[in-house]
Amino acid sequence: MNDDDKLARITLISLIIIGVVLIVSMVTQHLLIGILLLAVPGILFLLAGSPVRVLMMAFALQIVLTLAQLETASVRIGILSLRADDLLSIWFVWLWVLTLPDRSMKGIRIGLQGMLIILFLLIFGFSAYRGLAAGNDTFFISFQLKSYGAYFLYFPLLWVLSDESSSRRIWTVLLSSAAIGGLIYMVKGYMGVGEDVYYRDMTGIRIATRQPNAIGAVLMMFIGKLWKDWRERPPIIVVIPFILLMGGGIILSQTRGIWGGIILALASAWILNLFRKKDNIRLGRKLIVSLTVLAVLVILIVFTISTLGILSAANVAQRTETETGSYLTDTSVLARIITWVTIIDDLSGSRMIMGKGLGAEYTCFRPDIGEVVTVWYVDGSLFQIALNMGITGVIVFLGIFLVTLVSAARLFIRTESRRRAGIALGVFCAVIMLLFASGFASVLTNYRFTMLWAFFPALLQTEIMRERKENTLIPAA
C-alpha cells in the first residue's frame, strides 16, 4: 500500500469516527462538546495531513503558552479537562493507532526504557483504579491521569522520530519555541508586569510560571549538540541570541532547582567528555575550552539581564542563598522535609508497596505558610509517585530515567558520529537537570510537559537504533 492509499484510508476512517462522535453528541444533547472535542481539530488536522505537524503544534503551545492561557480554551469531558495541547496529543496518538495495522512499528525496538514505561503504565492503571475506588477527589485524579498517562506518548514518538527528517523538524520547533518562551520572559521582566510576575526586595523580579523547566531541558539539549557537533550548528547570529534568551528566561524564573540541575548537568557532561576518545582532543584543551565557554555563557546571560535593568548580579547571588543563611533551617526546605516524612509515615503496610492511589491526599504542618494543610500535590516527583504508587512505582519510574541516562552516556562514548554524540550528550544533560529539579519540585509528575519528558528517551532510542543499524552494515575488516 503506497502513502497516498494510506492517507486516503486514514482520512476515511477518521471522518467516520468524527461522524459517529457528532451523532452521539447530538443524541446525548452535547453537540457543542462533540464539535469542540473532535470535529473541529479533527477536520483541521486532516487537512493538514501530518502527525508531525500536529506534534510540533502541541509542543509549541505547551512551551510558549502558560497553563492559565491554555486552560481558558479547555473543554471538560467527564472528569477530564482537555486543553488545546491535550486535544492535539490525542489526535497525534489516534493517527499513530491508525497506522499500526500497516506494521508501522516494525523494526522499531522500544528499548529497556520502553519496557519500564509499559510497567509504569500498568502500575499507573492500578493506582487510578485504587484512587477511584477510595473515593479520592476526581479533580486531582484527572490531573494525574494526564500527567502520568502521557508517558504513553513515548511509543508514538518513537514512530515519528524513526524518520530522521521528522526528528530534525521537531527539534527545530522545540528550539524555536524555547527561544520564544525565553523572549516572553525577558519582555515580562523588562516591563515588570504580566502573569505571575513578582518583585522581591532582595532578589528582584521573579516570574513563577513553569516554562523554564521545559526551556532548561531544551537548552541542555542545545548545548550538548553544539558541544560535540559545532560544525553543523545554526549560524552564530542564531546561536548566541537563542542561548541568551533561554538562559535569561531561566535566570528570571529564579528557580534554584533548575539552576542547580544545569550546573550539575554541565559538570557531569564535562566529566563524561573525558571518557570519549574518538575526537582526538587533548584533555587539557577540553578542560580549558569547556570551562571558558561555560564562564562566557554565564557572564553574557547575567550581563544582558543587568544591562536591560531587569536583575543585577547581586539579585541573582541573593537567590542562591536562603533567608536564614542555612539550607538546614530554611523554611521552604523544612516544609519539604516535613512533607516527605509525613508521606513516609502514611505509607504503611500494603500502601508502602502500591501507594494510596491517584488523587490521594496527606495532612501536615507547613512552616513556610504557618498552618496545617491537606493537599494532594508534593514538592518532589519521587515522593509524589510514592504517595500514589508506592515504592514499586518509584523504582520503575526512576528506572526509566536512569536507564535513559546510562544509555545516553554509553552512546556518547562509543559512537563515531559527532552529530549522534551531540544528541546523546544533550539527552544526558537534560535528564540530569530534570532529575535534580524533580528532587525539589514535581517537574516530572505534576507539571504539564510529560510529552516533552517522553521525547528525550524516545529521541535517544531512535539514535541507538540507527547506530546499531549502521554498525551492522559496516563490513568486517
N, C-alpha and C positions, 0 to 999 in steps of 0.2 A: 504494500500500500504506500503510495507516494505522499509527500507532505500536503499536497492540495486535497487529496482524498481524506487524510486525517483531519485537516482543518474543517472540511465540509461536514464530516461526521460529528466532530466536537460541536460545531455550530448548531447542527440539527438537534443533537441531544440536549444541549444547553437551552435552546429555545423551547423544547418540550418541557424541561424542568421549570423554566420561567413560567410557562403557561399553567402548569399544574399548581405552582405556588400561588399564582394570581387567582385561579379558580378557588383554591382552598381559602385564601384570604377573603374572597368575596362571600363565600358560603358562611364563614365564621365572623363576618362583619368586621374584618380587619384589613380592608383593601389598602388603606394608606400605608400600613405597616408592611404589607406584602410588596408594594411598589418600592418603598424606600429600601427595604432589606435586600431585594434580589433583582427586581425588574430593571430599575434604572442603572445600577452599577453593572448588572449582567449585560445589558444591551450595549452600554458604553464600551465595555472591555471586549465584547465580541467583535465590535467594530475595530477596536484597537488591535485585536487578534494576536496578542503576545503575552504569555505569562511573565516574561522577563520585564515587560513594561509595567505590568501590574505590581510586580515585586519592587521595582525601582520606585514607583509612586508611593508604595506603602512605606518604604524606608525613608523617602524624602519627607513625607508627612510626619513620621514619628520623630525625626531628628530636628526638623525645622520648627514644628508647632509644639506648643506646650500642651500638657494634659488638659488643662482647663479649656483651651481653644478647641481641642478635638472633641471634648465632651459636649460642647454647645451644639454639635450636629449629630449626637448619638441617637440610636434607636433602641428602645427597651423591648426585648423579646423574652418573656418569662422572667427568669431571674438574671438574665444576661443583659448588660448594657453594651451595645455594639457601636463603636466609633467607626469613622471612615476607614482608618487603617485596619481595623478588625475585619470590616467587610471586604477590603482588598485582600487580606490574608486568607479569608475563607474562599474567595474566588480563585486565588492562586492555588490553594490546595485542591479545589474542585477541578481545575484544569489539569493538574497532575494526576488525579484519580482517573480522569477520562483517558489518559494515555497508558495506564497500567496494562489494559488488555493487549496492547501492542508491544508489551515487554520493554517498555521504555527504561526500566531499571536493570535490564540485562547487562551484565558486565560491571555493574557498579557494586562495589563492596562497601558495606556500611561501617566497617571497622569496629574495633573494640568499644570506642565511644558510642557508636550507634547501638551496639548491644546493650550498653549500660543505659542509654536513653530509653530503649524499649522496656527494660526492667524498671526504670524510674517511672515511666508512664503507667505501668501495671500497679505499682505501689500507689501512685497518684490516684488512679481509678478507685482503688480500695479505700483510700483516705477520703475521697469525695463521698463515697457511699457511707462511710462511718460518720462524716460530718452531717450529712442529710439525716441519717437515722438518729443522730443525737439531738437533732433539732437546732443545730447551730444557725446563726443568722445567715439567711440566704444571700444578703448583700456581700458579706465577707466571703462566702463560698464562691459567689460568681466572680469576684475579683481574682481569687486564687485559681479558679478554673481556667481563666485566660492566661494568667501569669505562668502557671506550671504547664498547662496543656500545650502552650505554644512551642514547647521544646520538640513537639512532634514535627514542627516545620523543618527540622534537620533533614528529614528524608526527601521532601520535595525540593529542598535547597540543594541536596546532592544531585538531583536530577537536572536542575537548571545549571549548576556550576560545572557539570561534566562537559559542557560546551565552553571552551576557553574564551571565545569571543563574548559570550554572555557574562562570564565571570568578570571580564575587564570592563564591560559596560556597567555592571552592578557596582564594581569598585569605584568607578568614576562618579557615579551618583552618590555613593556613600561619602566620598571625599569632598565633593562639592557641597553636599548637604551639611556636613560638619563645619565647613568653612563659612557657609551662610549662617548656621547656628551661632558660630563664634562672632560673626559680624553683628548679628542681632544683639548679642550680649554686650559688645563694645558700644553700640549705639545706646542701649539702655543705660550702660554705665556712664557714658559721656553726658547724656541728657539727665540722668539721675531720677528718671521716672519710668514707670512701666510695671508690668505684672511681676510680683514677688521681688521687687527692688527694695532693699532695706539699707539704712545707714546706721553704722555703729561708731561710737565716739573714738574707739581705739583702732579699729580695723577698717573703718571706712565703708565704702559701698560693697554690699553683698547681694547677689542675685540668686535666689534659692529655688530655682527650678531644676529639673533632673536631666536636662540635655547634656550637661558636662560629663556624665557617666558615659554616654554614647560618644561624645566628641573626644573624650580622652582615649577610649578604645580605638577609635579611628586614627587619632594622632599617633598612637603607639604603632599601629599597623603601617602608617605612612612613613614614620621614622625608620622602622625596620626595613621597609622596601628601599628607602633611599640609602640606608647604610650599606647594603650589600649589592644594590643594583643601580648605582649612581648614574651609569651611562644611559639607562633607559628612563631617567627621571623626566617629569614635565619640565618646561622651560623655567629658569630661575625666577623669572618675573611672576610665575605662578607659585613656585615652591615657597619662597620667603613669605609672601602675604598670607598664604594658606596656613603656614606654621604659626605666624604671628596672630592670626585671627583665632585659630583653635586654641593656642596657648593662652591668649588673652581671655577667652571665654572661661577656660579652666581656672585661671587666676581669679577672675571676678566671681566665680561661684563660691570661692573661699571654702572649698570642701577639702578638709585635711586628709580624708581617706583617699581621695583621688591624687592629691599631691604626693602623699607617701607611697601610693601604689605606683605612680610614674617613676619616682626616684628608685624604688626597689626594682622595677622592671628594667630600667636603663642600666642599673648596676649589674643585674643578673645577665642582661644581654651582653654587656662588656666581658664578663667572666666567661660566658658561653662562647663568645667570639674567639677567645684564646685557644679553644679546642678545635677550631676549624683550620685545617692545614692546607686547604685547597686553593687559597687566594694568593699564596706566595708573598705575604706581607709580614715583615718582622714584628715581633711582639712590642718592641719599643715604639715603633711607628704607630701600631694600633693604639697603644696607650695614649700617646701624645695627641693624635688626631681625634680620638674618641672624646677625651676629656676637653679638648679645646673646642670642638664643635658643640658639645653639651653646654659648656660655660657660655659660649657666644649666644646660643639659642635662648638660654635663661635670661641673660643680660638684655638681649634685644626685646624679649617679651615684656619684661618689667620696665625697661626704658620707654617702650612705646606707650604703655599704660600710664606711666608717670608723666611723659611729655604731654599726653592728652589731658592731664589733670584729673584722671579718674581715681587712681590709687597711687600712693607713694610706696617706695621700697620699705619704709618704716611700717606702713599699714600691713603689708604682706608679712613682714617679720613678726609683727604682733600676733597675727593669726596663727602662726606656728607655735605660739606659747599658749598658756592656759591662764584663767582668771586667778588661780591660786598659786601659780608658779610650779605646780607639780601635777602630773597626769594622775598620780595615785589619789589625789584629793580633789581633782576637778569634778564638778557636779555632773557634767554630761557623761564622763567616763564612769562615775559611780552609778549613775542611772542605768547605764548599760549592764554593768556588773550585777546590780540588784535584779534586773530583768532576767539575765541569763541564769542566775542562781534560782530564781523563782520558777523558771521553766523546768530546770533540772529537778527541783523538788516536786513539781506537778507530775512529772513523768515517772510514775512508779508502776511496777508490775508489767502488764502487757503494754501499757502506754509507752514504756521505755523502748519497746521493740517497734511498735507501729504508730506511736503518737496518738493524738486526740482527734484526728480528722480535720478536714478543711473547715475553716471558719472558727476554729477553737479560740477561746479567749483565756486570759490569765489576769490576775489582780496583784498589783504590787505598789509599793510606795516609790514615787519618782522625786528624788531630791532636787532635780533641775526645775520642777514646777511646784514642788512643795505640797503635793497631795497624793492620795491613793487613787489609782486609776484602774479601770478594767478595759483592756484593749485586745485586739486580735493581731496587730502587726508587731514585729520585733525588729529592733535595730541590730541586724546581724543575720545574714542569709542562712547560715548553718543552724542557728538556733531557731529560726523561723521554720525550717524544714523539720527540725527535731520536734517542735510543737505539733506540727501537722502530721508527720510521717514517722517520727521516732528515729532511733539510731540506724535502723535499716535504710530509711530514706536518706539520712545524712551520708552514710557510707557510699551509697550508689550515686547520689548527686555530686559529692565531692570527687568521686572516681571519674565522672565524665570529664571534668576539667583537668584533673591530674593526668589522666591518660592523654588528653589533648596537649598538655604542657610537655610531657615526656616525648610524645610523638613529634611535636614541633622541633624540640631540641635535637632529636635523632636525625630528622630530615635535614635540618640546618647543617649539621656536622658532616653528613655523608654525601649530600648532593653535589654534583659537579656544576649545576646550573646556578649562576648568581641570582637570576630572577627568582628561582624557586627558593633559594636560600633566603632571599629578602622577604618572601611571603611567609616562610616558616618562622623567621625571626620576628616578623610583625605579629603573627599569631601568638608566639611565645610571650612577647611583651604585653600584648593586650590581655591575655589570660592572667598573667601575674598581677597586672593592675586591677583587674576585676576581682580576683580572689582577695587581694589586700583590702580593697574598698568594701568588699562584702563582709569583712570582719567587723565593721563598724556601722554598716547600713545594709538594707535589704536590696542591694543592687541587682543580684541575680534572681531574686524571688518576687519582691513586691513592686518593682518598677515595671515599666511598660515596654522594655526593649528586649524581651525574650527572643524575638525573631533575630535580632542582631547578635545576641549571645550565641544562638544556634548557628549563625552564619560562619563564625570563626572556625569551629571544629569541622563544619562541612567543607569550607574552603580548603582547610588543611588536608582533609581526607581525599579530596579530588586531586590535590597536588601529589600526595603519596601514591595514588593510583597511576598518575601519569609518569611518575618517577619509576615505578615498577615496570610499567609497560615499555618505557624507553630502554631500561636495562635488559629486558628480555629480548629486545630487538638488536642489541649490540652483539655482534658475532664474537665468539671466544678467540683469544689470540693464539 
